[in-house]
Amino acid sequence: MILRFKLESGANRPDAEYKVTVQFAGSSPSVIPIGLGQFHTTPITPRVINEDGTADLQIINGDISTGTANPEALSFSPEGLEISYSSGGFQSNFMRCVAVLWIKLGFLAMIAITASTFLSFSVASLVSMATFLAAEGAGFVNSALENYWTEDEKGNILIINTITAKIAGVVGAIFKVYADLRPTARLVEGLELSMRDVLAGSTVLLGTTAILFAVAVFIFRRRELAVYSGN
């Protein structure tokens, strides 16, 4: 089994190195050097899991062996603490990730085709590229909104920040299913892309692709095509 965690502090300076002490109930403490804002893994024994499926874990902000504390407080991101176990082989997970990538590619291609049925080449290209960037960046936008201030220290609403957050929230919500699949990231990090996630995400993406295809056919059949007479 593997303990996977990500800790954050301040601005997550990339040159800062902290040390944390990790200890499960009934086991000896382990001091782990970490970098901020990135995932770290450490193997653990299944014996730390209780009969009810829970585990008692203590993480100390510092090196308990030397009594040295880190200079700043630490915090976990929403998905920054998890325990994982082996559930399958690389080949099956790889095939699921590749299948999702093809479905994503088909979805983006259909957006470009639909846009080209009623927009000029340059505008359709711009729409396609903007959609691609919005879809790929939706995950980052959703996580960034958690720390985006829409009020100042006195509780006054920041109008521009609020409008920006609303627009970004809509974009993130539209492409949430697309961003949550994360096939490449899961493959690189050694995480399983479960068949349930594949089916759920693929159903939404394929359904949207089919709707876009129907719209493109509807528009294209009603267009008046010019024929060059040769004169």
N, C-alpha and C positions, 0 to 999 in steps of 0.2 A: 504494500500500500504506500501511497505517496501523499505527503502534505504539501499543498501548493498555496502560496500566499503572496500578496503584494501589499507593501506598506508605503505610505506617503507621508511627507513632512515638508511643510513650507512650500517652496517653489520646486521641490524635487530636483535639487541640484545634481547634475550627472556626475560631478567629481566627489560628492560626499559619500563616505562609507560609514554605515552604522553597524552596530552589533546588537542583536537581540538574543534573548535566551528563551528557548522553546522547551516546555516540559509538559508531558502528559502525566496524568495521575498514575502512580505506580511505576514510573520510569525515571531515570536520571535526567537532569537538565542538559540541554545541548546549546552551545553558543554558536550562532550562525552570523557571519558577516553578510550584509545585504547592501544592494544599491536601491535607491529610492525610485518609486514609480515603475518597477518592473517585477515580473513574477520570479519567485524562487521556489525550488522544490527540495524536499528532503525525504528520504525513505523512512517509513515508520513500520513498526510491527503490528500485526492485526490484534495483538493482545490488548492494545489500548482501547479497543472498542468494547463498550459494555454490552451486557446481554440485551438491553433495550435498544441497541443500535446507536447510542450516543457515545461521545468521547469527551472527557474533561481535559481541557487544554488551557495552559497558562503561558502567556507571552509577556516577557518582561522587557521594558524599553531600556536595555543596557546589557552589559557583560556581568553576569552574576558572579563569575569566578574571580574577577578583579574588583568588583564593586563600582565599576565605572558606568555612569548613565550617559545616554546620548544627549546632545545639546538641545534638541527640540522634541516636542511631543510627536507621537506617531499615530496614524489613523489608517483604517482599512477602507478600500474602495468597496462598492456594493458587492462585487464578485471577487473580492480580494482574499478570500479564505475558503478553502475547500479541501476535502479528502477524496482521493480518487483511487480506483483499483482497476486492475486489468480486466477488460471485458471482451477482448477479441484480438484478431490479428491485424497487421498493417494492410494487407492486400484488400480485404473487404472494406475497410475504412477509406482506403485510397480510391476504390471504385465508386463509393458513394460520393466522395468529394468531387471526383471528376464529373459524375453525372450532374451534380448540382451546378458545377461551373458551366456545363453545356446548357443547362436550363436557363441560367442567368444570361448567358450569351444570346440565347434565342429570344429572351425577353427584351434585352437591349436592342437587338437587331429589329424586332418587330416595332419597337418605338420609332426607330429610324425610318422604317418602311411606311408606317402610318403617317408620320410627319411629312414624308416626301410626297404623299398623295394630294396634299392641298397647300403645301408651302414651297417656296423656292429652294433651290439647292443650298444656298448659303444659310438661310433661316432654318431649314430642316437639319443641317449639320450642326448649327448652334444649339438647337433644341436637343439633339441627340447627345452632344457632348455635355451639355448642362445637366441632362437627366443622368448620364453616367456618373458625373462627379457628385451629384446629389445622392444617388443611390449608394455609391461606395463610401461617401463621407457621412452617411446617416448615423452609423454607429458612434463615430467620434462626436458628432453633433449632440446626440442624446446624452452621452456621458459628460460632455462639456457643459450642458445646460444645468447639470446638478450643482455646479460651482459658479454659475453665472449670476451676478448680482443684478436684481431688478429694483432694489431699494438701497438707499444709502444708510449710513450708520445711525441716522436719526429716524429711520423708518419711512422716509419720504420716497415716493415712487419715482423711479428714473424712467421718463417717458420713452426716450430713444432705446434704452436697454430693454424695456418691456416689449416694445414693438418688435425689436430684433429677436427676443426670446420667443414671442408668439409665432413669428414667421418660421424660425428655425425649428420650433416644436412641431409645426404642421408638416414641414419637410421630413423631419425625423420620423413622424408617425406614419407618413405615406410609405416610406421605404423601410420601415422597421423590420418587416419579415425578410426582405432582401438582405438587410445588414446583419440580422441575427444568425443567419446560416453560417457565415464566416468559414467556408470550406478550406481556404488556403491557410488561415490562421490556425484552425483546428488541426490540420495535417502537420504543420510545422511544429506546433506545441505538443503534438502527440496526444491530442484529445479526441474522443470518439464523436463522430457525427452520426447520431443514432438514426435508425430507420424511421422512427416516429417524427423526428425533426425534418428528415428528408421528405417524407410524405406530406407533412403539414406545409412546409415551405414550398414544395413543388406544386402542390394543389393550388396555392394562391398565385404563384408565378405563372403556371400554365394556364390557369383560368383567366388571368389578366392578359396573357399573350393571345388567347383565343378571342377575347373581347376586342383587343386592338386589331386583330386580323379581320374580324367582322366589320369593324369601323372602316378599315382601309379598303375592303372590298366594296362596301356601301358607297364610300366617297368616290372611288375610282370608276365605278360603273356609271356614275352620274356626271362624270367630267366630259366636256366636249373636246375631242381631240382634233387638232388641226392637221390637215393633210397637205403637204407641199405639192403644188401643181406642176412645178418644173419651169414656170414662166418667170 
